[in-house]
Amino acid sequence: MAQKPLNQSIFRLIVGLVVLTAITIFVNVWMATSEQTQNRLDRDLLIAENVLQRVLQSREDLLNTTANVLTADFGFKQAVASGDKGTIDSALYNQGQRIKADLMALVSLTGDTITSAPAVLKMQQPFPYPAVIGNVIQQRSYASLMMLDNQLYQVIMLTINAPTPIAIALVGFKLDNSILTQLNKMTQLETTLQVFNGETEVYRISTLPEAAVSSALAKINQRPSWLSITITKDTPYISQQFTLADDLGSLTVITLSENAQQLFADFSALQFGIIAICILAILLATLLAALFSKKISQPLTVLAANAKRIAVGDYTKDAAVPSNTKEVNLLSEVFTLMQTNIQSREQDIIFQARHDILTSLYNRHYVETFLNNKFSEDAPFLALGINIFGFRGVNDIFGYHNGDLCLKELALRLSKFEGVAARLTGGELLWLPESLPTTEFIHSLKSALEAPIDTGGVVINIKVAMGLIYCPKDATTPEEVFKRLNIVLDEAQITRQFVLPFNSELEERYSRRLSIITELKNTLEHAREELSLNYQPKLDLKNGKVTHVEALIRWTNARLGFVSPEDFIAVAEQAGFIESITSWVINKAIDDAARFKEVNIDVSVAINLSAKDIMNPALLPKVLALLKAKNLHAECLSFEITEGDLVRDHDKAVTHLKAFRNEGFEIAIDDFGTGYSSMAYLQNLPVNTLKVDKSFVLKLHQQDGDQKIVKTVISLAHSFDMNVVAEGVENLEALKLLADWGCELAQGYYICKPTTADNLITWFNDNRNTKWL
């Protein structure tokens, strides 16, 4: 639909309303005046007709009186009876003069004219209308209009009785122009009198000029239109005709005519006055509408231009448009406010688009653009990645709120150094110094970033890992920078080399981890036969018998070959495969435990669980169902959990571990002494056993420090009614020391290397009577 300018719409609206109003007024006035004029015309014609009838009736009454007086006169009767013509003529003359009659006559009963004054009727000639004689004799009187001697008369005829009719007296008035003129003066209407004998007009008189009679008689009893009277002027007279008499073979009609121009003169003047006023009003409305629409639309046009300017981001000009109109001023103020708000929001949006919300550092998207610009300068620069070591543990121990505070404080410290700082992911930051820093400066930066953070409720000691990417030697695109920063920071976390430059070997190891993820996923879905369980015996140092074995998973892949559990277990936890591996291990371990029971090997199989496994509420019901299916008791299985896993969500871990303990399972803490916890946690943990990490046992017979640690752990464990398992026993000396200190269980290469279930059965039978100490 085509759009129209507002000023045109306003202009058309105002002018249209004025035109419509003018037309409405004109039509209403025209209809009212036209109706009034027609009513006036009808009234005038009706009055004229009544006046004419009354005049004729008055004349008829006068004629009747005169005739009665005449016929009643005794002398006149004697003269008629005696045939005294002189007396008859004298009487007729006197009576005619007295009433100014135009015709006085005496007719015999046989229809012959006796006398006539004036001599309209020929004496001794038959009366022109013989049929009338009989009517007069019969009715004694008769009144009518008669054409006599080519002249129209209004006559009355009475019998002269003595006492029977002896003659007929006739008295008449002419119907000529004088009576029409008299009527015209009384009614102000033109009058035309016509007598027709059949279709032939035999007599006509009129107050109109002869040339105008035809026009007046052309449209009898018709109501012409206003246009035909005022514009075309083809109807000079409006006429109405009525019958005066239809007798004696003649039709007498009267036509009353009114001058149309005079009748409609006032009406036409009023109409033309209204038209003039309407035209003037329309012209004035057009001028005012043009001015008004311009006054309204011009500020709106300017505001529209301002809106377009604001839409393209130009906020340099004032959006206000001065106007005398309240609404336009209000709209102008709104536009100014809108410009200010949009500019403010755009600045906020630009800031948010470029910055990280939590730390207010630049975000990954913006720093990618910045890196492209740096690469285009073709100058060497350093991209330094920073990650809080063990950041997940900080969140788990101190809560995510405090973790966020650590990130914000770290970002604040980093932003104080010259250069561009950005946050790439959760706990990973990027710093691009303005110039290549020295090694000493990097270490001083690390020390500054690692200062304790006081959150208000707790002081958190953090350690940061740094990955160094020297561009363009190590990377030539932002994508390579981000990828290799991930690689070097992952390596720094794994190897605890907290300031680590990138090299190609790191990328190779990273690629191997990716390959492990891909192949491990395929193995879990399609080639589970690549997985196997080895078992390492645990020797009971009190009775010299093997009472426990630890299930250790092994993976030999068709493409990667043998993959150490230390490599793929960590990868599985990161990639989300650990639950599938745990499920496989539990199923396989329970199958083997049933097999051991069948060959009279009474051992408890220890299975390693991750924190994710412990937090899985479906794990315990599944284990119980599998044991029941194999007709095994809870003593056939035990579980080992890494110490650090328990710290991440201590309360929840305790709840789930208690559920395992309540079902009769033994729980051991693996690698005790290497994680975040301390012995203070032991009083709340529902565990049976502490497992001393092999790093303290491998050289136990040589290292005094290791001996003190192990003895302390054993003593503390016993104080909490816990057993101790020492792993990494590789010689008899260490085994004897552990036995002397009261350690309950020991495992290591000295006793037996991890082996398959078949080999374990053979080894167990071969060593039933071995004296280990």
C-alpha positions in Angstrom: 0.0 0.0 0.0 1.4 3.4 -1.1 2.3 5.6 1.8 1.4 9.3 1.8 3.2 12.2 3.5 1.6 13.4 6.7 1.2 17.0 5.5 -0.8 15.8 2.5 -3.0 13.6 4.8 -3.6 16.6 7.1 -4.2 18.9 4.2 -6.6 16.5 2.6 -8.4 15.9 5.9 -9.0 19.6 6.7 -9.9 20.6 3.1 -12.1 17.5 2.8 -13.9 18.2 6.0 -14.5 21.9 4.9 -15.7 20.8 1.4 -17.9 18.2 2.9 -19.4 20.7 5.4 -19.9 23.2 2.6 -21.6 20.7 0.4 -23.8 19.5 3.3 -24.8 23.1 4.1 -25.4 23.9 0.5 -27.6 20.8 -0.1 -29.6 21.3 3.1 -30.2 25.0 2.3 -31.0 24.2 -1.3 -33.5 21.5 -0.3 -35.0 23.7 2.4 -35.3 26.8 0.1 -36.4 24.7 -2.8 -39.2 23.1 -0.7 -40.1 26.5 0.7 -40.3 28.0 -2.9 -42.4 25.1 -4.2 -44.7 25.5 -1.2 -45.0 29.2 -1.9 -45.7 28.5 -5.5 -48.4 26.0 -4.6 -49.9 28.4 -2.1 -49.9 31.3 -4.6 -51.6 29.2 -7.3 -54.2 27.9 -4.8 -55.0 31.4 -3.6 -55.2 32.7 -7.2 -57.6 29.9 -8.1 -59.7 30.6 -5.1 -59.7 34.4 -5.8 -60.8 33.7 -9.4 -63.6 31.4 -8.2 -64.8 34.0 -5.7 -64.7 36.7 -8.4 -66.7 34.6 -10.8 -69.1 33.6 -8.0 -69.6 37.2 -7.0 -70.3 38.2 -10.5 -72.7 35.3 -10.8 -74.5 36.4 -7.6 -74.7 40.0 -9.0 -76.1 38.7 -12.3 -78.6 36.6 -10.4 -79.8 39.5 -8.3 -80.2 41.7 -11.3 -82.1 39.1 -13.2 -84.4 38.5 -10.3 -85.1 42.1 -9.9 -85.7 42.5 -13.6 -88.0 39.5 -13.9 -89.9 40.4 -10.8 -90.7 43.9 -12.0 -94.5 44.1 -12.7 -94.1 46.8 -15.3 -91.4 44.8 -17.1 -93.6 41.7 -17.0 -96.5 43.8 -18.6 -94.2 45.1 -21.2 -93.0 41.6 -22.1 -96.6 40.3 -22.1 -97.8 43.2 -24.3 -94.7 43.1 -26.5 -93.9 46.7 -25.6 -90.4 46.7 -27.0 -89.7 50.3 -26.0 -90.4 49.6 -22.4 -88.5 46.3 -22.6 -85.4 47.9 -24.0 -85.6 50.7 -21.5 -85.9 48.3 -18.6 -83.0 46.2 -19.9 -80.8 49.2 -20.4 -81.5 50.7 -17.0 -80.8 47.4 -15.2 -77.7 46.8 -17.3 -76.4 50.3 -16.5 -77.0 49.8 -12.9 -74.9 46.7 -12.6 -72.7 47.5 -15.6 -73.7 44.4 -17.3 -72.1 43.7 -20.7 -75.2 42.0 -22.1 -78.9 42.3 -21.5 -81.3 40.3 -23.7 -84.8 38.9 -23.8 -85.5 35.5 -25.5 -88.8 34.0 -26.4 -89.9 30.6 -25.1 -89.4 29.4 -28.6 -85.8 30.4 -28.6 -85.9 33.5 -30.7 -84.2 36.7 -29.6 -86.7 39.4 -28.8 -84.1 42.1 -28.0 -80.4 42.5 -27.1 -78.4 45.3 -25.7 -75.9 45.6 -27.1 -76.9 43.7 -30.2 -74.8 40.7 -29.5 -77.8 38.5 -30.2 -79.6 39.1 -33.5 -83.3 39.9 -33.1 -85.8 37.5 -34.4 -82.9 35.0 -34.7 -82.7 31.7 -32.9 -80.7 31.6 -29.7 -77.2 30.1 -30.3 -77.7 27.4 -27.7 -81.3 26.0 -28.3 -80.8 23.2 -25.7 -80.4 25.9 -23.0 -84.0 27.2 -23.6 -85.6 24.0 -22.5 -83.3 23.8 -19.4 -84.2 27.3 -18.4 -88.0 26.7 -18.9 -87.7 23.5 -16.9 -85.5 24.9 -14.1 -86.7 28.5 -14.2 -83.0 29.6 -14.1 -79.7 28.7 -15.7 -76.1 30.1 -15.3 -73.2 29.3 -17.6 -70.3 30.6 -19.6 -71.2 31.1 -23.2 -69.4 32.1 -26.4 -71.6 34.8 -27.9 -70.4 36.7 -31.0 -66.9 35.4 -30.5 -66.9 36.7 -27.0 -67.0 34.8 -23.8 -69.7 35.8 -21.4 -70.7 34.8 -17.9 -74.5 34.7 -18.2 -77.5 33.9 -16.1 -81.0 33.2 -17.6 -84.3 33.4 -15.7 -87.8 32.9 -16.8 -90.3 35.8 -16.7 -93.3 34.3 -15.1 -96.9 35.8 -15.3 -97.4 33.5 -13.5 -96.3 30.9 -16.1 -93.1 31.6 -18.1 -93.8 34.0 -20.9 -90.2 34.8 -21.8 -86.5 34.4 -20.7 -84.3 37.2 -19.5 -80.5 37.0 -20.0 -77.9 39.0 -18.1 -74.2 38.6 -18.8 -70.7 39.9 -18.1 -67.9 39.7 -20.5 -64.9 37.6 -19.5 -62.2 39.8 -21.0 -58.8 41.2 -20.3 -60.2 43.6 -17.7 -61.2 40.8 -15.3 -57.8 39.0 -15.9 -56.0 42.3 -15.2 -58.0 42.7 -12.0 -57.1 39.1 -11.0 -53.4 39.8 -11.8 -53.4 42.8 -9.5 -55.0 40.7 -6.8 -52.8 37.6 -7.1 -49.7 38.9 -8.8 -50.0 35.9 -11.2 -50.4 36.0 -14.9 -53.7 34.6 -16.1 -54.6 33.0 -19.4 -58.2 32.1 -20.3 -58.8 29.6 -23.1 -62.0 28.2 -24.7 -61.8 25.0 -26.7 -64.4 23.6 -29.0 -63.2 20.0 -29.1 -59.4 20.3 -29.9 -59.8 23.7 -31.4 -59.0 26.8 -29.4 -61.8 29.3 -30.2 -61.0 31.9 -27.7 -58.0 33.1 -25.7 -57.2 36.1 -23.6 -54.1 36.6 -21.3 -52.3 39.1 -19.2 -49.1 37.9 -20.7 -47.6 39.3 -23.9 -48.5 37.2 -26.9 -44.9 36.1 -27.2 -44.8 34.8 -23.6 -48.1 32.9 -23.7 -46.6 29.9 -25.6 -43.8 29.5 -23.0 -46.3 29.8 -20.1 -48.5 27.1 -21.7 -45.6 24.7 -22.6 -45.1 23.2 -19.2 -48.5 23.2 -17.4 -48.7 21.6 -14.0 -44.9 20.7 -14.1 -42.3 21.6 -11.4 -39.1 22.5 -13.3 -35.7 22.0 -11.7 -33.6 24.8 -10.1 -31.0 24.4 -12.8 -33.6 24.9 -15.6 -34.7 28.1 -14.0 -31.4 29.7 -12.8 -28.8 28.2 -15.2 -30.3 27.2 -18.5 -33.3 29.6 -18.1 -35.5 27.5 -20.4 -38.5 27.8 -18.1 -39.5 31.5 -17.7 -42.9 30.7 -16.2 -44.3 28.1 -13.9 -48.0 27.4 -14.8 -51.0 25.5 -13.3 -54.2 25.0 -15.2 -57.7 24.2 -14.0 -61.1 23.9 -15.7 -63.4 26.8 -15.3 -66.4 25.3 -17.2 -67.1 22.3 -19.4 -70.6 23.0 -20.9 -72.5 23.7 -24.1 -69.8 21.8 -26.1 -67.0 24.1 -25.0 -64.2 23.7 -22.5 -63.1 26.8 -20.6 -59.8 26.6 -18.8 -57.8 29.1 -16.7 -54.0 28.9 -16.6 -52.2 30.7 -13.8 -48.6 31.5 -14.4 -45.9 32.8 -12.1 -42.6 34.4 -13.3 -40.0 31.7 -12.4 -37.2 34.3 -12.4 -38.9 36.4 -9.8 -40.1 33.4 -7.8 -36.6 31.9 -7.6 -34.8 35.2 -7.5 -34.3 35.2 -3.7 -33.6 31.5 -3.7 -30.9 31.9 -6.4 -29.3 34.8 -4.6 -29.2 32.7 -1.4 -27.7 29.7 -3.3 -25.1 31.8 -5.1 -24.3 33.5 -1.8 -23.8 30.1 -0.1 -21.7 28.9 -3.0 -19.5 32.0 -2.7 -19.1 31.5 1.0 -18.3 27.8 0.5 -15.7 28.6 -2.1 -14.2 31.3 0.1 -14.2 28.9 3.1 -12.5 26.2 1.0 -9.9 28.6 -0.2 -9.3 29.8 3.3 -9.2 26.2 4.6 -6.8 25.2 1.9 -4.4 28.0 2.9 -4.8 27.3 6.6 -4.5 23.5 6.1 -1.3 24.0 4.1 0.2 26.2 6.8 -1.0 23.8 9.6 0.2 20.6 7.9 3.5 22.2 7.2 3.8 23.3 10.8 3.0 19.8 12.0 4.9 17.7 9.5 8.1 19.8 9.3 9.2 19.0 12.9 8.3 15.4 12.3 10.4 15.3 9.2 13.3 16.7 11.1 12.7 14.2 13.9 12.6 11.4 11.3 15.9 12.6 9.9 17.3 12.6 13.5 16.0 9.0 14.0 17.8 7.9 10.8 21.0 9.6 12.1 20.6 7.9 15.5 19.9 4.5 13.8 23.3 4.6 12.0 25.1 5.5 15.3 25.6 9.3 14.8 25.0 10.9 18.2 26.9 14.1 17.5 23.9 16.4 17.0 21.2 17.5 19.3 18.0 15.6 18.6 15.7 18.3 20.0 13.4 20.2 17.5 11.9 23.4 18.9 8.2 23.8 18.3 5.2 25.7 19.6 3.2 22.4 19.7 3.2 20.7 23.1 3.0 17.2 21.6 5.9 17.9 19.2 8.0 19.3 22.1 7.2 16.2 24.1 8.2 13.9 21.2 11.4 16.0 20.7 12.3 15.5 24.4 11.7 11.8 24.0 14.0 11.7 21.0 16.7 13.5 23.0 16.2 11.0 25.8 16.2 8.1 23.4 19.4 9.3 21.8 21.1 9.6 25.2 19.8 6.1 26.3 20.7 4.4 23.0 24.2 6.0 23.1 24.6 4.8 26.7 23.3 1.3 25.9 25.4 1.1 22.8 28.5 1.9 24.9 27.4 -0.8 27.4 26.8 -3.3 24.6 30.2 -2.5 23.0 31.8 -2.9 26.4 30.0 -6.2 27.0 30.8 -7.4 23.5 34.5 -6.7 24.1 34.8 -7.5 27.8 34.2 -10.4 30.2 31.3 -9.6 32.6 32.9 -11.1 35.7 36.5 -9.7 35.4 35.9 -6.7 33.1 38.9 -7.9 31.1 38.7 -8.2 27.4 36.9 -11.4 26.2 38.0 -14.0 23.8 36.2 -12.6 20.8 37.8 -9.1 21.1 41.3 -10.4 21.9 41.1 -12.5 18.8 40.7 -9.3 16.8 43.5 -7.7 18.7 45.8 -10.7 18.0 45.0 -10.4 14.3 46.1 -6.8 14.4 49.3 -7.8 16.3 50.1 -10.5 13.7 49.6 -7.9 11.0 52.3 -5.7 12.6 54.8 -8.4 11.8 56.6 -7.8 15.1 57.4 -10.5 17.7 55.3 -10.6 20.9 54.5 -12.9 23.8 51.1 -14.4 24.5 51.1 -15.4 28.2 48.4 -17.7 29.4 47.6 -17.8 33.1 45.6 -20.4 34.9 44.8 -20.9 38.6 46.3 -24.3 39.5 43.6 -26.6 40.9 40.9 -23.9 40.3 38.2 -26.6 40.4 39.4 -27.5 43.9 39.2 -23.8 45.0 35.5 -23.8 43.9 34.8 -27.1 45.6 36.4 -26.1 48.9 35.6 -22.4 49.2 32.5 -22.2 47.0 31.9 -20.7 43.5 31.4 -17.2 45.0 34.9 -17.2 46.5 36.2 -18.7 43.3 34.8 -15.8 41.3 36.4 -13.4 43.8 39.7 -15.0 43.2 39.3 -14.6 39.4 38.3 -10.9 39.8 41.3 -10.2 42.1 43.6 -12.0 39.7 42.2 -9.9 36.8 42.6 -6.7 38.8 46.3 -7.5 39.6 47.0 -8.4 36.0 45.4 -5.2 34.6 47.9 -3.2 36.6 50.7 -4.3 34.3 51.1 -2.7 30.9 49.6 -4.7 28.2 46.3 -6.2 27.1 44.6 -8.7 29.5 41.7 -11.0 28.6 39.7 -13.9 30.1 39.5 -16.8 27.7 37.6 -19.5 29.6 36.6 -20.3 33.2 39.9 -19.8 35.1 42.1 -19.1 32.1 43.5 -15.6 31.4 45.6 -14.1 28.6 48.1 -11.3 28.9 49.8 -9.6 25.9 52.6 -7.4 27.3 53.6 -4.3 25.3 57.1 -5.6 25.0 58.9 -8.9 25.4 59.4 -9.4 29.1 62.5 -11.0 30.7 62.4 -14.3 32.5 62.9 -12.5 35.8 59.9 -10.2 35.1 57.7 -13.2 34.4 58.6 -14.8 37.7 58.0 -11.6 39.5 54.7 -11.3 37.8 53.8 -14.8 38.9 54.8 -13.9 42.5 52.6 -10.8 42.4 49.6 -12.8 41.1 50.0 -15.5 43.7 49.7 -13.2 46.7 47.1 -14.5 49.2 43.5 -13.3 48.4 41.4 -12.1 51.4 37.8 -12.6 50.4 36.6 -11.1 53.7 35.7 -14.5 55.2 38.7 -16.5 54.3 42.2 -16.1 53.0 42.9 -18.2 49.9 46.4 -19.1 48.8 46.5 -19.6 45.1 49.1 -20.9 42.7 49.1 -20.0 39.0 50.4 -21.8 36.0 51.8 -19.9 33.1 52.1 -20.9 29.5 54.4 -18.9 27.2 53.6 -18.6 23.5 56.3 -16.6 21.5 54.7 -15.3 18.4 55.1 -15.7 15.5 57.6 -18.5 16.3 55.1 -20.7 18.2 51.9 -19.5 16.5 50.9 -17.4 13.5 47.1 -17.1 14.0 44.8 -16.4 17.0 43.4 -20.0 16.6 46.9 -21.4 17.0 47.5 -19.1 20.0 44.4 -20.3 21.8 45.0 -24.0 20.9 48.6 -24.0 22.1 47.8 -22.1 25.2 45.4 -24.9 26.2 48.1 -27.4 25.4 50.8 -25.7 27.4 48.6 -24.9 30.4 47.2 -28.5 30.5 50.8 -29.7 30.6 51.8 -27.2 33.3 48.9 -28.4 35.4 49.8 -32.1 34.9 53.6 -31.7 35.3 53.5 -28.9 37.9 55.9 -26.9 35.8 54.2 -23.6 36.6 56.2 -21.5 34.1 56.2 -23.5 30.9 57.1 -22.3 27.3 55.5 -24.0 24.4 57.3 -26.6 22.4 56.3 -29.1 19.7 56.6 -32.1 22.1 53.8 -30.7 24.2 51.6 -30.6 21.2 52.5 -34.2 20.4 51.5 -35.3 23.9 48.3 -33.3 23.6 47.5 -35.0 20.3 48.1 -38.3 22.0 45.5 -37.4 24.6 43.1 -36.5 21.9 43.8 -39.9 20.2 43.2 -41.6 23.6 39.8 -39.9 23.9 38.8 -41.0 20.4 40.1 -44.5 20.7 38.8 -45.0 24.3 35.3 -43.9 23.1 35.4 -46.4 20.3 36.6 -49.1 22.7 33.8 -48.5 25.1 31.2 -48.6 22.4 32.6 -51.3 20.0 35.7 -53.1 21.2 35.5 -53.8 24.9 37.7 -56.8 24.5 40.7 -54.4 24.4 40.1 -53.8 28.2 41.2 -56.2 30.8 41.7 -56.5 34.6 44.9 -57.3 36.4 45.0 -58.1 40.1 47.8 -57.3 42.6 47.7 -59.2 45.9 47.7 -57.5 49.3 49.5 -59.4 52.0 48.2 -59.6 55.5 51.3 -58.9 57.6 49.8 -60.4 60.7 49.0 -63.9 59.4 51.1 -63.9 56.2 48.2 -64.6 54.0 46.9 -62.8 50.9 43.4 -61.6 51.9 42.8 -58.8 49.4 43.6 -58.0 45.8 43.4 -54.7 43.9 41.7 -54.7 40.5 43.8 -52.7 38.1 42.4 -51.9 34.6 44.6 -52.4 31.5 44.0 -51.2 27.9 45.8 -52.4 24.9 44.5 -50.5 21.8 44.8 -51.8 18.2 46.2 -48.4 17.1 47.8 -46.9 20.2 49.1 -50.2 21.7 49.3 -50.4 25.5 48.0 -47.3 27.2 48.9 -46.7 30.9 45.9 -46.2 33.3 47.6 -43.1 34.5 47.1 -41.7 30.9 43.6 -42.8 30.0 41.9 -42.7 33.4 42.5 -39.0 33.8 41.5 -38.4 30.1 38.3 -40.5 30.7 37.4 -38.3 33.7 37.8 -35.1 31.6 35.9 -36.5 28.6 33.0 -38.0 30.7 33.8 -41.7 30.0 34.7 -42.6 33.6 31.2 -44.0 34.4 31.3 -46.4 31.5 34.8 -47.6 32.5 33.7 -48.0 36.2 30.6 -50.0 35.0 32.9 -52.3 33.0 35.4 -52.7 35.9 32.6 -53.6 38.4 31.0 -56.1 36.1 34.3 -57.7 35.3 35.6 -57.7 38.9 32.4 -59.3 40.3 32.6 -62.0 37.6 36.2 -62.7 38.6 35.4 -62.6 42.3 32.8 -65.3 41.7 35.4 -67.3 39.9 37.9 -66.9 42.8 35.3 -68.2 45.2 34.7 -71.2 43.0 38.4 -72.2 43.3 38.5 -71.6 47.0 40.4 -68.3 46.8 38.9 -66.2 49.6 39.9 -62.6 48.8 38.2 -59.2 48.7 38.6 -57.5 45.4 39.3 -53.7 45.7 37.9 -51.5 43.0 39.1 -47.9 42.5 36.3 -45.3 42.2 36.4 -41.7 41.1 34.5 -38.8 42.8 32.0 -38.9 40.0 31.4 -42.6 40.7 30.9 -42.0 44.4 28.3 -39.2 43.7 26.3 -41.4 41.4 23.2 -42.6 43.4 22.6 -45.4 41.0 26.0 -47.1 41.6 25.2 -48.8 44.9 21.9 -50.4 43.9 23.7 -51.7 40.7 26.6 -53.3 42.7 24.2 -55.0 45.1 22.1 -56.4 42.2 25.2 -57.8 40.5 26.5 -59.4 43.7 23.1 -60.9 44.4 23.0 -62.3 40.8 26.4 -64.0 41.5 25.4 -65.1 45.0 28.2 -63.1 46.5 28.4 -61.1 49.8 29.6 -57.5 50.3 32.8 -58.8 51.9 33.9 -59.9 48.4 34.3 -56.3 47.3 35.9 -53.2 48.7 36.4 -49.8 47.2 39.3 -47.3 47.1 38.8 -43.6 46.7 41.5 -41.0 46.0 41.9 -38.6 48.9 41.6 -35.4 46.8 38.2 -36.6 45.4 36.7 -36.6 48.9 37.6 -33.0 49.5 35.7 -31.5 46.6 32.3 -32.1 48.1 33.1 -33.5 51.5 29.5 -33.6 53.0 28.0 -35.3 50.0 30.9 -37.8 49.7 30.4 -38.7 53.4 26.7 -39.4 52.8 27.3 -41.7 49.9 30.2 -43.5 51.6 28.1 -44.2 54.6 25.6 -45.9 52.4 28.3 -48.2 51.1 29.6 -48.9 54.7 26.1 -49.6 55.8 25.9 -52.4 53.2 29.1 -54.0 54.6 31.6 -52.7 52.0 35.2 -51.8 53.1 36.3 -48.3 52.1 39.9 -47.2 51.7 41.4 -43.8 51.0 44.0 -44.2 48.2 47.3 -42.2 48.0 46.8 -40.7 51.4 49.1 -37.8 52.2 49.4 -36.4 48.6 46.1 -34.5 48.4 44.5 -31.4 50.0 43.2 -33.0 53.2 44.7 -33.7 56.5 44.1 -36.2 59.3 41.4 -33.9 60.7 39.1 -35.2 58.0 39.4 -38.8 59.2 37.2 -38.4 62.2 34.2 -37.7 59.8 35.0 -40.2 57.0 33.2 -43.6 57.1 36.4 -45.4 55.9 38.1 -48.6 57.1 41.5 -48.3 55.7 44.2 -45.7 54.8 46.4 -46.5 51.9 49.9 -45.0 52.1 51.1 -43.7 48.8 54.0 -45.6 47.2 56.1 -42.5 47.0 56.7 -42.8 50.8 57.3 -46.6 50.6 59.6 -47.2 47.6 62.7 -46.2 49.6 61.4 -46.7 53.0 64.4 -48.7 54.1 66.7 -45.9 53.1 64.9 -42.6 53.9 64.5 -41.6 57.5 61.9 -38.9 56.5 59.7 -41.5 54.8 60.0 -43.7 57.8 58.7 -41.0 60.1 55.8 -40.2 57.8 54.7 -43.8 57.4 55.0 -44.5 61.1 52.9 -41.4 61.9 50.3 -42.3 59.4 50.0 -45.8 60.9 49.8 -44.5 64.4 47.1 -41.9 63.5 45.1 -44.5 61.5 45.1 -46.9 64.4 44.0 -44.1 66.7 40.9 -43.9 64.4 40.5 -47.7 64.4 41.6 -47.9 60.8 43.8 -50.4 59.0 46.7 -49.3 56.9 47.8 -50.6 53.4 51.2 -49.7 52.2 51.7 -49.9 48.4 55.0 -49.9 46.6 56.8 -52.6 48.7 59.7 -53.7 46.6 62.0 -55.3 49.1 62.1 -57.4 52.2 63.5 -54.6 54.3 60.5 -52.4 53.8 58.2 -55.3 54.4 59.7 -56.1 57.7 59.6 -52.4 58.8 56.0 -52.2 58.0 55.3 -55.4 59.9 57.2 -54.1 62.9 55.2 -50.8 62.9 51.9 -52.7 62.9 50.9 -52.0 59.3 48.0 -54.5 58.4 48.5 -54.9 54.6 51.2 -54.5 52.1 51.3 -54.7 48.3 54.1 -54.3 45.8 56.4 -55.9 43.3 58.2 -57.8 46.1 55.0 -59.7 46.8 53.6 -59.9 43.2 53.2 -57.7 40.2 49.7 -57.1 38.8 48.6 -60.1 36.9 45.7 -61.6 35.1 42.9 -63.6 36.9 44.2 -66.9 35.6 47.8 -66.1 36.6 46.6 -64.9 40.0 44.9 -68.3 40.7 48.1 -70.1 39.8 50.2 -67.7 41.9 47.8 -67.9 44.8 48.0 -71.7 44.9 51.8 -71.7 44.5 52.2 -69.3 47.5 49.7 -70.6 50.0 52.5 -71.7 52.3 55.1 -69.0 51.5 56.8 -67.4 54.6 57.0 -63.8 53.4 58.7 -62.5 56.5 
